[in-house]
Amino acid sequence: MWPQPTNDNPPMRPWRRGFALLPVALLIACDGQQSTLNPAGTGAERIAELFWWMCGGGLLIWALVMGIAYYATRAHPEAHGIRSARWLILGGGIVFPVVVLTVLLIYGLMLMQPLRSTADVDLQVDVSGEQWWWRVRYETEAGDKVELANEIRLPVGQRVAFSLTSPDVIHSFWIPSLGGKVDMIPGRTTQLVLEPTRTGTFRGACAEYCGTAHALMNFPVVVMEPAAFDAWLAGQAEPAQAPQTALQRQGQQAFLANGCGACHRVRGTEADGALGPDLTHVGSRLSLGAGILPADVDAFQRWIGHTGEIKPDVRMPAFGMLPQEQLNAMAHYLSGLK
């Protein structure tokens, strides 16, 4: 809380308040699930390293220019000869910045090049950015495709090649703690290679404005030990778990009777839609609606009944006209798809 202004304590000027808040902003940016300065992957480590070197280079240029300005206006404010003035301007204002920036450019290009190579990758993941969610496909060792949505899990210490596409508008795939961002352009396939270096849960996002629900297009990224990841992927390849309770069976019947299977697939059932997210194991995910809601019964019920209110301009119609009993049963059925 800022101190109250008095005669002995005049109000802080806006620019001074900005400088006072700058260290706080820097400390906040250095931590968290979506911090580029708290790297958890090889790519993010290289980017953070380049960032600090560029900060150092910029500080050197700033210090030299400020030093020349101080020398010319304060230390020796008298008129300078043409030769000394030329050295100050050309040497300090042109040559030195060009040399520093050129070195940084070459260093950055050399640093980034190994991160673009798709050779010797351990895992292939296909991601499609859609309005406004993420379609994710894994390929098992048996060659089977496993599809899920709005969540990515990766094995620590392994190189993962992402194949990125979009069927509608330009999106941008970005997991700041793991690496850089790459645009997803309709009609093209772009590549990104990430190598997580520590386990944990991180946050990914769309970094390119793509429409009304752009800010509601996030996804958790869980980095796991390789054995745990293999077990998880094997479980995701299995068909959906059968309803365990009478309420879940009632929810499955309502899900199929109301046409949800026309857009959504639940492997092992009659639902075989491909337009929307695959819901085979939706109950085991960390969030619902691309990072908006937790994956619990209440959130499923809210999502089914009030979809457009939660995510504006979403393509899924709301089913708020259904009886409360059906909404509740469907929510229990979906949350039970582990």
C-alpha positions as CSV (number, residue, x, y, z in Angstrom):
1,M,0.0,0.0,0.0
2,W,1.4,3.4,-1.0
3,P,1.9,5.9,1.9
4,Q,-0.5,8.8,2.2
5,P,1.0,12.1,0.8
6,T,1.9,14.7,3.4
7,N,4.0,17.8,3.5
8,D,7.0,15.7,4.5
9,N,6.0,12.9,2.1
10,P,4.9,14.3,-1.2
11,P,2.9,12.2,-3.6
12,M,4.9,9.9,-5.7
13,R,5.1,10.9,-9.4
14,P,3.8,8.3,-11.9
15,W,7.1,7.7,-13.5
16,R,8.7,7.1,-10.1
17,R,5.9,4.7,-9.2
18,G,6.6,2.8,-12.4
19,F,10.3,2.4,-11.5
20,A,9.3,1.3,-8.0
21,L,7.0,-1.4,-9.5
22,L,9.6,-2.6,-12.0
23,P,11.5,-5.0,-9.7
24,V,8.2,-6.5,-8.6
25,A,7.1,-7.1,-12.2
26,L,10.5,-8.7,-13.0
27,L,10.2,-11.0,-10.0
28,I,6.7,-12.0,-10.9
29,A,7.7,-12.8,-14.5
30,C,10.5,-15.1,-13.3
31,D,8.2,-17.7,-11.8
32,G,5.0,-19.6,-12.4
33,Q,3.5,-22.1,-14.8
34,Q,3.8,-19.8,-17.8
35,S,7.2,-18.2,-17.3
36,T,9.8,-18.0,-20.0
37,L,12.4,-17.1,-17.3
38,N,11.8,-20.3,-15.2
39,P,12.7,-22.8,-17.9
40,A,11.7,-26.5,-17.7
41,G,12.9,-27.5,-21.2
42,T,15.9,-27.3,-23.4
43,G,14.3,-24.8,-25.8
44,A,13.2,-22.5,-22.9
45,E,16.7,-22.7,-21.4
46,R,18.2,-21.5,-24.7
47,I,15.7,-18.7,-25.1
48,A,16.2,-17.5,-21.5
49,E,20.0,-17.6,-22.0
50,L,19.6,-15.5,-25.2
51,F,17.3,-13.1,-23.4
52,W,19.9,-12.4,-20.6
53,W,22.7,-12.0,-23.2
54,M,20.5,-9.6,-25.2
55,C,19.7,-7.7,-22.0
56,G,23.4,-7.5,-21.2
57,G,24.1,-6.3,-24.8
58,G,21.4,-3.7,-24.6
59,L,22.7,-2.5,-21.2
60,L,26.2,-2.1,-22.7
61,I,24.9,0.0,-25.6
62,W,22.8,2.1,-23.2
63,A,25.6,2.6,-20.8
64,L,28.0,3.7,-23.6
65,V,25.5,6.1,-25.2
66,M,24.6,7.6,-21.7
67,G,28.3,7.9,-20.9
68,I,29.0,9.8,-24.2
69,A,26.0,12.0,-23.5
70,Y,27.3,12.8,-20.0
71,Y,30.8,13.3,-21.2
72,A,29.7,15.8,-23.9
73,T,27.1,17.7,-21.8
74,R,28.4,17.5,-18.2
75,A,32.0,16.4,-17.9
76,H,33.3,18.5,-20.8
77,P,30.5,20.7,-22.0
78,E,32.8,23.0,-23.9
79,A,32.9,22.8,-27.7
80,H,34.6,19.7,-29.1
81,G,36.7,19.4,-32.1
82,I,35.4,17.9,-35.3
83,R,37.7,14.8,-35.0
84,S,36.7,14.0,-31.4
85,A,33.0,14.6,-32.1
86,R,33.2,12.3,-35.1
87,W,34.8,9.6,-32.9
88,L,32.2,10.0,-30.3
89,I,29.3,9.8,-32.8
90,L,30.7,7.1,-35.2
91,G,32.4,5.0,-32.6
92,G,30.0,5.2,-29.7
93,G,26.7,5.7,-31.6
94,I,27.2,3.5,-34.7
95,V,30.2,1.2,-34.6
96,F,29.9,-0.1,-31.1
97,P,26.1,-0.8,-31.3
98,V,26.4,-2.5,-34.7
99,V,29.2,-4.8,-33.4
100,V,27.3,-5.7,-30.3
101,L,24.0,-6.4,-32.1
102,T,25.8,-8.3,-34.9
103,V,27.5,-10.6,-32.3
104,L,24.1,-11.1,-30.5
105,L,22.4,-11.9,-33.8
106,I,25.1,-14.5,-34.8
107,Y,25.0,-16.0,-31.3
108,G,21.2,-16.2,-31.4
109,L,21.1,-18.0,-34.8
110,M,23.8,-20.5,-33.6
111,L,21.9,-21.1,-30.4
112,M,18.5,-21.7,-32.0
113,Q,19.5,-23.9,-34.9
114,P,19.8,-27.2,-33.0
115,L,16.3,-26.7,-31.6
116,R,14.8,-26.9,-35.0
117,S,16.1,-30.3,-35.9
118,T,13.5,-33.1,-36.0
119,A,16.2,-35.8,-36.1
120,D,16.4,-38.4,-33.3
121,V,13.0,-37.5,-31.8
122,D,11.5,-39.9,-29.3
123,L,7.8,-39.0,-29.7
124,Q,5.6,-37.5,-32.3
125,V,2.6,-35.4,-31.3
126,D,0.1,-33.8,-33.8
127,V,-1.7,-30.7,-32.6
128,S,-4.5,-28.9,-34.5
129,G,-5.5,-25.5,-33.2
130,E,-9.3,-25.1,-33.7
131,Q,-11.9,-22.5,-32.7
132,W,-11.4,-22.5,-29.8
133,W,-9.7,-25.7,-28.5
134,W,-6.8,-28.0,-29.2
135,R,-7.0,-31.4,-31.0
136,V,-4.1,-33.6,-29.8
137,R,-3.1,-36.9,-31.4
138,Y,-0.4,-39.3,-30.2
139,E,1.0,-42.3,-32.0
140,T,1.6,-45.4,-29.9
141,E,4.5,-47.9,-30.5
142,A,1.9,-50.1,-32.2
143,G,1.2,-47.4,-34.7
144,D,-2.3,-46.6,-33.3
145,K,-3.5,-43.0,-33.2
146,V,-4.8,-41.8,-29.8
147,E,-6.8,-38.6,-29.8
148,L,-7.6,-36.3,-26.9
149,A,-8.2,-32.6,-26.4
150,N,-7.0,-29.5,-24.5
151,E,-4.3,-31.4,-22.6
152,I,-0.7,-32.5,-23.4
153,R,1.4,-34.9,-21.5
154,L,5.1,-35.4,-22.2
155,P,7.9,-37.7,-20.9
156,V,10.8,-35.9,-19.2
157,G,14.2,-36.0,-20.9
158,Q,12.8,-37.0,-24.3
159,R,12.7,-35.0,-27.5
160,V,9.2,-34.5,-28.8
161,A,8.4,-33.3,-32.3
162,F,5.1,-31.4,-32.6
163,S,3.4,-31.3,-36.0
164,L,1.2,-28.2,-35.9
165,T,-1.8,-27.4,-38.2
166,S,-5.0,-25.4,-38.2
167,P,-8.3,-26.0,-40.2
168,D,-9.7,-22.5,-39.7
169,V,-7.6,-19.4,-38.7
170,I,-4.1,-18.7,-37.6
171,H,-3.3,-19.8,-34.1
172,S,0.1,-19.9,-32.3
173,F,1.2,-22.8,-30.1
174,W,3.2,-21.8,-27.1
175,I,4.3,-23.5,-23.9
176,P,6.6,-20.8,-22.5
177,S,8.2,-22.9,-19.8
178,L,9.3,-25.5,-22.4
179,G,10.2,-23.6,-25.5
180,G,9.4,-21.1,-28.2
181,K,6.1,-20.5,-30.0
182,V,5.2,-21.4,-33.6
183,D,2.3,-20.3,-35.7
184,M,-0.3,-22.7,-36.9
185,I,-1.3,-21.7,-40.4
186,P,-4.3,-23.1,-42.4
187,G,-3.0,-25.1,-45.3
188,R,0.5,-25.6,-43.9
189,T,2.2,-27.8,-41.4
190,T,4.8,-26.3,-39.1
191,Q,7.2,-28.1,-36.8
192,L,8.3,-27.6,-33.2
193,V,10.7,-29.7,-31.1
194,L,10.6,-29.6,-27.3
195,E,12.6,-31.5,-24.7
196,P,11.3,-31.2,-21.1
197,T,14.0,-31.2,-18.5
198,R,12.0,-31.5,-15.3
199,T,8.6,-32.9,-14.3
200,G,5.7,-30.7,-13.3
201,T,2.5,-29.1,-14.6
202,F,2.9,-26.1,-16.9
203,R,0.5,-23.9,-18.9
204,G,0.2,-23.6,-22.7
205,A,-1.7,-21.0,-24.6
206,C,-2.6,-19.6,-28.0
207,A,-0.2,-16.6,-28.6
208,E,-1.9,-15.3,-31.7
209,Y,-5.3,-13.5,-31.6
210,C,-7.6,-15.9,-33.3
211,G,-11.1,-14.6,-32.5
212,T,-13.7,-14.1,-29.8
213,A,-12.6,-16.8,-27.4
214,H,-8.8,-16.4,-28.0
215,A,-8.2,-15.7,-24.3
216,L,-10.1,-18.9,-23.4
217,M,-7.8,-21.3,-25.3
218,N,-5.3,-22.5,-22.7
219,F,-4.2,-26.1,-21.9
220,P,-2.3,-27.8,-19.1
221,V,1.0,-29.5,-20.0
222,V,2.0,-32.4,-17.6
223,V,5.6,-33.5,-17.8
224,M,5.9,-37.1,-16.4
225,E,8.6,-39.7,-15.8
226,P,8.9,-41.9,-18.9
227,A,7.4,-45.0,-17.2
228,A,4.4,-43.0,-15.9
229,F,3.9,-41.5,-19.4
230,D,3.9,-44.9,-21.1
231,A,1.3,-46.2,-18.7
232,W,-0.8,-43.0,-19.2
233,L,-0.6,-43.3,-23.0
234,A,-1.5,-47.0,-22.9
235,G,-4.6,-46.1,-20.8
236,Q,-5.6,-43.4,-23.2
237,A,-5.5,-45.9,-26.0
238,E,-8.1,-48.1,-24.3
239,P,-11.9,-47.7,-25.0
240,A,-14.1,-45.7,-22.7
241,Q,-14.9,-47.1,-19.3
242,A,-18.4,-48.5,-19.0
243,P,-20.8,-46.6,-16.8
244,Q,-20.5,-47.8,-13.2
245,T,-23.7,-46.5,-11.6
246,A,-27.3,-46.3,-12.6
247,L,-27.0,-42.5,-12.8
248,Q,-24.0,-42.8,-15.2
249,R,-25.9,-45.3,-17.3
250,Q,-28.8,-42.8,-17.5
251,G,-26.3,-40.1,-18.5
252,Q,-24.9,-42.2,-21.3
253,Q,-28.4,-42.8,-22.7
254,A,-29.1,-39.1,-22.5
255,F,-25.8,-38.3,-24.2
256,L,-26.6,-40.6,-27.1
257,A,-30.3,-39.7,-27.3
258,N,-29.6,-35.9,-27.5
259,G,-27.2,-36.2,-30.5
260,C,-23.9,-35.5,-28.7
261,G,-22.4,-38.5,-30.5
262,A,-22.8,-36.6,-33.8
263,C,-19.9,-34.3,-32.8
264,H,-18.0,-36.2,-30.1
265,R,-16.4,-39.6,-30.1
266,V,-16.4,-41.9,-27.1
267,R,-14.5,-45.0,-28.2
268,G,-16.3,-48.2,-27.3
269,T,-19.8,-46.6,-27.7
270,E,-22.0,-45.5,-30.6
271,A,-20.7,-42.0,-30.3
272,D,-18.4,-41.6,-33.3
273,G,-18.4,-37.8,-34.1
274,A,-15.2,-36.1,-35.3
275,L,-16.2,-32.4,-35.3
276,G,-15.7,-31.8,-31.6
277,P,-13.2,-33.0,-29.0
278,D,-12.8,-36.7,-28.3
279,L,-14.4,-37.5,-24.9
280,T,-13.2,-41.1,-24.4
281,H,-11.3,-40.2,-21.2
282,V,-12.5,-36.6,-20.6
283,G,-13.1,-37.3,-16.9
284,S,-9.4,-37.9,-16.4
285,R,-8.3,-34.5,-17.7
286,L,-7.2,-31.6,-15.5
287,S,-9.6,-29.0,-17.1
288,L,-12.7,-28.6,-19.2
289,G,-13.4,-26.2,-22.1
290,A,-9.6,-25.5,-22.8
291,G,-8.5,-24.5,-19.4
292,I,-11.7,-22.7,-18.3
293,L,-13.3,-25.1,-15.8
294,P,-12.2,-28.0,-13.5
295,A,-13.2,-31.4,-14.8
296,D,-15.8,-32.2,-12.1
297,V,-19.5,-32.9,-12.1
298,D,-20.6,-29.3,-11.4
299,A,-18.4,-27.9,-14.2
300,F,-19.6,-30.5,-16.7
301,Q,-23.2,-29.6,-15.9
302,R,-22.5,-25.9,-16.3
303,W,-20.7,-26.5,-19.6
304,I,-23.4,-28.6,-21.1
305,G,-26.2,-26.2,-20.1
306,H,-24.5,-22.8,-20.6
307,T,-21.7,-23.4,-23.2
308,G,-22.0,-20.0,-25.0
309,E,-22.1,-18.0,-21.8
310,I,-18.8,-19.7,-20.6
311,K,-17.0,-19.5,-23.9
312,P,-18.4,-16.8,-26.3
313,D,-18.9,-17.8,-29.9
314,V,-18.1,-21.5,-29.2
315,R,-19.5,-23.8,-31.9
316,M,-21.0,-26.3,-29.4
317,P,-24.7,-25.5,-28.8
318,A,-25.9,-25.1,-25.2
319,F,-28.4,-27.8,-23.9
320,G,-29.9,-25.7,-21.2
321,M,-33.4,-26.6,-22.4
322,L,-32.9,-30.2,-21.1
323,P,-34.4,-31.3,-17.8
324,Q,-32.1,-30.8,-14.8
325,E,-32.2,-34.5,-14.2
326,Q,-30.7,-35.2,-17.7
327,L,-28.0,-32.6,-17.3
328,N,-27.0,-34.0,-14.0
329,A,-26.9,-37.5,-15.3
330,M,-24.8,-36.5,-18.3
331,A,-22.4,-34.7,-16.1
332,H,-21.9,-37.7,-13.9
333,Y,-21.4,-39.9,-17.0
334,L,-18.8,-37.6,-18.6
335,S,-16.9,-37.1,-15.3
336,G,-16.7,-40.9,-14.9
337,L,-14.9,-41.3,-18.2
338,K,-11.5,-41.8,-16.7
